């Protein structure tokens, strides 16, 4: 996949209507501070199109990025931010659920987890939620550059077993810093575009 053009096209808040897009959509889900914005920027070859923040829980909207006028990257609100109050957390949950059930063009959900840690209860809950909504998530293990090469296989096994995938779900190790894993994600996106033509 070659990125020729990318722009933030639609921002949906709690009360916003979802856009009726005609292009395929791929969504990115993950807990706060898992590196979702950094991953989107790395995929799009941009420094700051998706806003990154040292303050977790910053993305409180659903953001639609038009990529090459061929598909949309959909950045879902980060979940599991401990300092957010319960009503805000409930709103984020409703927004994500409304999108998963309401989008007519969603083709793939990428679930991001931090490769340094075992998936949390919230990660497993999100995985189950995606599956129950009819999608088979592709797991992206972010922050690959933060661990030693010798730790990789063990961490990836831990992630696979936490989701009970038994190896059937792919886990793509990814680094926004070195761009390792980017071609594998592009491969998934290319297959989606091929199926649409």
Buried (B, 14 or more C-beta within 10 A) or exposed (E): BEEEEBEBEBEBEBEEEBBEBEBBBBBBBBBBBBBBBBBBBBBBEBEEBBEBEEEBBBBBBBBBBBBBEBBBBBBBBBBBBEEBEEEBBEBBBEBBEBBBEEBEBBBBBBBBBBBEEEBBEBBBBBBEBBBEBEBEBBBBBBBBBEBEEEEBEEBBEBBBEBBEBEEEBBBBBBBBEEEBBBEBBBEBBEEBBEEEE
